[in-house]
């Protein structure tokens, strides 16, 4: 999945919008692209809604209370 996203990112943003004048330009464009990708892009496989909206609707459905976020362990072994 990561390779698929990287390919889209390069094809839709990096190659057509370049050449870039500096790393700051790439960083800002990347932030804008990720925001669009998650919050405004209509995704056909999930009913032509943005991914963030689909996920919000999923968790809001029936006032779900069965979701518990598992904390990431810290301390021994983490670098």
N, C-alpha and C positions, 0 to 999 in steps of 0.2 A: 504494500500500500504506500509506503514511503516513497519508493521509486516512482510509482504512478503520480503521486503528488508533485515530486520534484520535476518530472517531465512536463506536467501541466504548467507549473510555475515558470520553468524556463521558456516553454513554447508561448505562453500567454503574456508573460511580463518581460523577462530578461532579454530575449532576443529581439522582439519587435520594438521595445522602448529604448534600446541602447543606441549609440554608445553612451555610457554613464560617465559623469564628470567626477565622481568620487564615491567612496563607500557610504557617505551620509545619504546620497541620492538613492542608492540601492536599498539602504535600510528603511528609508521613509516609504519608498515604493512597495517594499515587501510588507510593511505594516498595513498599508492601504489595501494591498492585494489579499492578505489574510483576512482582514475585516470584510471585504467584499465576498471572499470565498465562503466564509462562515455565516454571514448575516444578510446578504442580499442575493447571492447566486441561487437561482431556482434549480433544484435538483430533481430530474425526472424520475429517478428510482424511488423517491419518497413522496411523490404526489405534487411535484412542482412547487415546493416550498423551500426556503433556505434551511440548511442543516441545523442552525441554532434554534429556529422556530420549531422544527420537527422534534428536536430533543426536548425543548421546553414543554411542548404539547404532550409528549410521551410521559414525562414525569408529573405533569399536572393532571393527567387523566385519572379520574377516580380518586383524587387526593392521595396518591400513592404514598404509603408510609413504610413500604417494605425495603426501600433503598437506604442503605447505610454506607456512608463513605468509609472505606478502610484506610486507616492512617498508615503512612509510609514509615516503617521503622527507621530510627536514627541511632547513631552510636556505633557500637562495635561493627566493624566490617564496612562501614560506609566511608567513601573517600570523596 
